[in-house]
């Protein structure tokens, strides 16, 4: 009986240690735990690079991403499916009040800048557009390409994506024309542009920004990027310089919206994105910074 009691004590101690180990592994801290994040699909390359880097630095963390449309991501937060989303705009004051009524307090901020990008088939030579021409095409007032006078159709990556919502707001209350529709993903959109020579595709710049990425190099062989006329009359394509200097007219912000605990993994990842390491990743991805990247200065005293 004494041996049996000793055995139970050993088992009990082992279970207690195991429980403590499991609790330590599952404890939500800024560098440990498992969380689900939602992001607009047009930011997928950036979020994959950032989360992969974060998990490499902090191996006890697991960041799972759901890539969807912007409106769907914002609804997911309101419905309690996630505590952190990445979209192209902040919640409005009315939306924040509604969240507050549901006991959801959010912290928001801009951590990067990218752009809405327009692409065309490799055989299409209509690669220069004024903003007036673009507005006429999107609204349906013009149904042909300006230079070739051939029929034009506009295709977005998905309905109510960040790109879809941004350009609709830019139209200033005007609805999209009948020639505007959407696919279900950026990959599907790029394939559609390849197969339909007269299509104007709308994607996020993040999908073509990192020129060191073999996938991006391959992607850029599949279409042409349209240059859009800026305020001073010059035509610009999106890149880090034209976005940061706001020369390309469709530069935009990438927002984080976080309702995670101040000492939890959600907030830890946000601090990573807005800190030195995350902002240096933006340089690698050729995106505009959300804020100035701090520099380390060593002072040597004699």
C-alpha positions as CSV (number, residue, x, y, z in Angstrom):
1,X,0.0,0.0,0.0
2,X,2.9,2.3,0.8
3,X,4.4,1.7,-2.5
4,X,1.1,2.3,-4.2
5,X,0.7,5.6,-2.4
6,X,4.2,6.6,-3.4
7,X,3.3,5.7,-7.0
8,X,0.2,7.9,-6.9
9,X,2.3,10.7,-5.5
10,X,4.8,10.4,-8.3
11,X,1.9,10.3,-10.9
12,X,0.3,13.3,-9.2
13,X,3.6,15.3,-9.3
14,X,4.1,14.3,-12.9
15,X,0.6,15.5,-13.8
16,X,1.1,18.7,-12.0
17,X,4.4,19.4,-13.8
18,X,2.8,18.5,-17.1
19,X,-0.1,20.8,-16.4
20,X,2.3,23.6,-15.5
21,X,4.2,23.1,-18.7
22,X,1.0,23.1,-20.8
23,X,-0.2,26.2,-19.0
24,X,3.2,27.9,-19.7
25,X,3.0,26.9,-23.4
26,X,-0.6,28.2,-23.8
27,X,-0.2,31.4,-21.6
28,X,-1.0,34.5,-23.7
29,X,2.0,36.9,-23.5
30,X,3.4,39.4,-26.0
31,X,5.8,36.6,-27.2
32,X,3.9,33.4,-26.6
33,X,0.5,31.9,-27.4
34,X,-1.7,31.2,-30.4
35,X,-4.0,33.8,-32.0
36,X,-6.0,34.3,-35.2
37,X,-5.7,37.5,-37.2
38,X,-7.8,38.7,-40.1
39,X,-6.4,40.8,-43.0
40,X,-7.5,42.1,-46.3
41,X,-6.0,39.7,-48.9
42,X,-4.2,42.5,-50.7
43,X,-1.8,42.7,-47.7
44,X,-1.1,39.0,-47.6
45,X,2.6,39.0,-48.7
46,X,3.4,41.6,-46.1
47,X,1.5,39.8,-43.3
48,X,3.1,36.5,-44.2
49,X,6.6,37.9,-44.2
50,X,6.0,39.7,-40.9
51,X,4.3,36.8,-39.1
52,X,6.9,34.3,-40.3
53,X,9.7,36.6,-39.0
54,X,7.9,37.1,-35.7
55,X,7.4,33.4,-35.1
56,X,11.1,32.8,-36.0
57,X,12.1,35.2,-33.3
58,X,9.6,33.9,-30.8
59,X,9.1,30.1,-31.5
60,X,6.5,29.8,-28.7
61,X,4.1,32.0,-30.7
62,X,1.7,30.9,-33.4
63,X,0.0,33.5,-35.6
64,X,-2.7,32.2,-37.8
65,X,-4.1,34.5,-40.6
66,X,-7.4,34.5,-42.4
67,X,-7.2,36.5,-45.6
68,X,-10.5,37.9,-46.8
69,X,-12.1,41.1,-47.9
70,X,-11.8,44.3,-45.9
71,X,-15.5,44.5,-44.9
72,X,-15.4,40.8,-43.9
73,X,-12.4,41.4,-41.7
74,X,-14.1,44.3,-39.9
75,X,-17.2,42.2,-39.4
76,X,-15.1,39.4,-38.0
77,X,-13.8,41.7,-35.3
78,X,-17.3,43.0,-34.5
79,X,-18.5,39.4,-34.2
80,X,-15.7,38.4,-31.9
81,X,-13.9,36.0,-34.3
82,X,-10.6,37.9,-33.9
83,X,-9.1,40.6,-31.8
84,X,-6.8,42.1,-34.5
85,X,-7.4,43.0,-38.1
86,X,-5.3,44.7,-40.9
87,X,-7.3,46.9,-43.3
88,X,-7.0,50.1,-45.3
89,X,-9.0,52.4,-43.0
90,X,-9.9,53.0,-39.4
91,X,-13.3,52.3,-37.9
92,X,-15.5,55.3,-38.0
93,X,-16.6,57.0,-34.8
94,X,-20.1,55.5,-35.3
95,X,-18.5,52.0,-35.8
96,X,-16.3,52.4,-32.7
97,X,-19.4,53.4,-30.7
98,X,-21.1,50.2,-31.8
99,X,-18.1,48.2,-30.8
100,X,-18.0,49.9,-27.5
101,X,-21.6,48.9,-26.9
102,X,-20.5,45.3,-27.5
103,X,-17.7,45.8,-24.9
104,X,-15.0,45.9,-27.6
105,X,-12.3,48.6,-27.1
106,X,-9.9,49.1,-29.9
107,X,-6.6,50.6,-30.5
108,X,-5.8,51.7,-34.0
109,X,-2.9,53.1,-36.0
110,X,-1.1,53.2,-39.4
111,X,1.9,51.0,-39.6
112,X,2.6,51.0,-43.4
113,X,1.7,52.5,-46.7
114,X,1.1,50.8,-50.0
115,X,-1.1,51.6,-53.0
116,X,-4.0,50.5,-55.2
117,X,-2.4,49.3,-58.4
118,X,-3.9,48.9,-61.9
119,X,-2.7,46.2,-64.3
120,X,-3.4,45.3,-67.9
121,X,-2.7,42.4,-70.3
122,X,0.8,42.2,-71.8
123,X,-0.7,42.9,-75.2
124,X,-2.5,46.1,-74.1
125,X,-0.6,49.3,-74.9
126,X,-3.1,51.5,-73.0
127,X,-0.7,51.9,-70.0
128,X,-1.2,55.6,-69.3
129,X,-4.4,56.9,-67.7
130,X,-5.4,60.3,-66.3
131,X,-7.5,60.3,-63.1
132,X,-10.5,61.7,-65.2
133,X,-10.2,58.8,-67.6
134,X,-10.0,56.3,-64.7
135,X,-13.1,57.9,-63.0
136,X,-15.1,57.7,-66.3
137,X,-14.1,54.0,-66.8
138,X,-15.0,53.0,-63.2
139,X,-18.3,54.8,-63.2
140,X,-19.3,53.5,-66.5
141,X,-19.4,56.9,-68.3
142,X,-16.7,55.5,-70.6
143,X,-16.8,52.0,-71.8
144,X,-13.7,52.0,-74.0
145,X,-9.9,52.3,-73.6
146,X,-8.8,56.0,-74.2
147,X,-6.1,55.2,-76.8
148,X,-7.3,52.1,-78.6
149,X,-11.1,52.9,-78.3
150,X,-11.7,49.1,-77.6
151,X,-14.2,47.9,-75.0
152,X,-12.9,47.9,-71.4
153,X,-13.9,45.9,-68.4
154,X,-12.7,46.5,-64.8
155,X,-12.0,43.6,-62.5
156,X,-11.2,43.8,-58.7
157,X,-9.6,41.1,-56.6
158,X,-12.9,40.6,-54.7
159,X,-16.1,42.4,-53.7
160,X,-15.6,44.8,-50.7
161,X,-11.9,44.3,-50.6
162,X,-9.6,47.2,-49.5
163,X,-9.1,48.0,-53.2
164,X,-12.8,47.8,-54.0
165,X,-13.8,50.0,-51.1
166,X,-11.0,52.5,-51.6
167,X,-11.8,53.2,-55.2
168,X,-15.5,53.3,-54.5
169,X,-14.9,56.0,-51.9
170,X,-12.6,57.8,-54.4
171,X,-15.5,58.0,-56.8
172,X,-17.2,60.3,-54.3
173,X,-20.7,58.8,-54.1
174,X,-20.8,57.6,-57.7
175,X,-21.5,53.9,-58.1
176,X,-19.4,51.5,-60.2
177,X,-20.5,51.0,-63.8
178,X,-22.0,47.8,-65.3
179,X,-18.6,46.8,-66.7
180,X,-17.1,46.5,-63.2
181,X,-17.0,43.1,-61.5
182,X,-14.8,41.1,-59.2
183,X,-13.1,37.7,-58.9
184,X,-12.5,35.8,-55.6
185,X,-8.7,36.4,-55.2
186,X,-5.7,38.2,-56.5
187,X,-4.4,35.1,-58.2
188,X,-7.7,34.6,-60.0
189,X,-7.7,38.2,-61.0
190,X,-4.2,38.0,-62.5
191,X,-5.2,34.9,-64.4
192,X,-8.3,36.7,-65.7
193,X,-6.2,39.7,-67.0
194,X,-3.9,37.2,-68.8
195,X,-6.9,35.5,-70.5
196,X,-8.9,38.7,-71.3
197,X,-6.7,41.3,-73.2
198,X,-9.0,44.3,-72.6
199,X,-9.3,44.0,-68.8
200,X,-8.2,46.7,-66.3
201,X,-7.3,44.8,-63.2
202,X,-7.1,46.3,-59.7
203,X,-4.7,44.8,-57.1
204,X,-2.7,45.8,-54.1
205,X,0.8,47.1,-54.7
206,X,2.1,44.7,-51.9
207,X,1.7,41.8,-54.4
208,X,4.4,43.3,-56.7
209,X,6.5,45.4,-54.3
210,X,9.2,42.9,-53.1
211,X,11.5,42.6,-56.1
212,X,13.7,40.2,-54.3
213,X,10.9,37.7,-54.1
214,X,11.0,35.1,-56.9
215,X,7.2,34.9,-56.9
216,X,7.0,38.7,-57.5
217,X,9.5,38.5,-60.3
218,X,7.4,35.8,-62.0
219,X,4.2,37.7,-61.3
220,X,5.5,40.8,-63.0
221,X,6.1,38.8,-66.2
222,X,2.3,38.2,-66.4
223,X,1.0,41.8,-66.9
224,X,1.9,45.5,-67.3
225,X,1.5,48.1,-64.6
226,X,-0.5,51.2,-65.5
227,X,0.9,54.7,-64.8
228,X,-1.6,57.3,-63.5
229,X,-1.3,61.0,-63.9
230,X,-0.5,62.9,-60.7
231,X,-1.3,66.4,-59.6
232,X,1.5,68.1,-61.4
233,X,0.7,66.3,-64.7
234,X,3.4,63.6,-64.7
235,X,2.5,59.9,-64.9
236,X,3.6,57.7,-62.0
237,X,3.6,54.0,-61.3
238,X,3.5,52.9,-57.7
239,X,6.8,52.2,-56.0
240,X,8.3,53.0,-52.5
241,X,9.4,56.5,-53.6
242,X,6.2,57.6,-55.3
243,X,4.2,56.2,-52.4
244,X,6.3,57.8,-49.7
245,X,6.4,61.2,-51.5
246,X,2.7,60.9,-52.4
247,X,3.3,61.4,-56.1
248,X,1.4,58.3,-57.1
249,X,-2.2,59.4,-56.6
250,X,-3.6,56.1,-55.2
251,X,-1.2,55.6,-52.2
252,X,-3.0,54.4,-49.1
253,X,-2.5,53.5,-45.5
254,X,-2.4,50.1,-43.9
255,X,-4.1,50.1,-40.5
256,X,-3.9,47.8,-37.6
257,X,-7.1,47.6,-35.4
258,X,-6.4,45.8,-32.2
259,X,-8.6,44.8,-29.2
260,X,-6.2,42.4,-27.7
261,X,-5.0,42.5,-24.1
262,X,-2.1,45.0,-23.5
263,X,0.1,42.2,-22.3
264,X,-1.1,39.6,-24.9
265,X,0.2,38.2,-28.1
266,X,-2.0,40.4,-30.3
267,X,-0.5,43.5,-28.9
268,X,3.0,42.0,-28.9
269,X,2.7,41.5,-32.7
270,X,1.5,45.1,-33.2
271,X,4.4,46.4,-31.2
272,X,6.7,44.3,-33.4
273,X,5.1,45.7,-36.6
274,X,5.4,49.3,-35.4
275,X,8.9,48.9,-33.9
276,X,12.3,48.9,-35.5
277,X,12.2,45.3,-36.7
278,X,8.8,45.5,-38.3
279,X,9.5,48.9,-39.9
280,X,12.8,47.5,-41.4
281,X,10.7,44.7,-42.9
282,X,8.7,47.3,-44.8
283,X,11.9,48.5,-46.4
284,X,12.6,44.9,-47.5
285,X,9.1,44.7,-48.9
286,X,9.5,48.1,-50.6
287,X,6.6,49.7,-48.8
288,X,6.2,53.1,-47.2
289,X,6.8,53.2,-43.5
290,X,4.0,53.9,-40.9
291,X,6.4,56.0,-38.9
292,X,10.1,56.8,-38.8
293,X,12.3,53.8,-38.1
294,X,14.3,54.5,-35.0
295,X,18.1,54.4,-35.4
296,X,20.5,53.0,-32.8
297,X,23.4,55.3,-31.9
298,X,26.3,54.1,-29.9
299,X,28.1,56.8,-27.8
300,X,31.7,56.1,-26.9
301,X,33.2,57.9,-24.0
302,X,36.8,58.1,-23.2
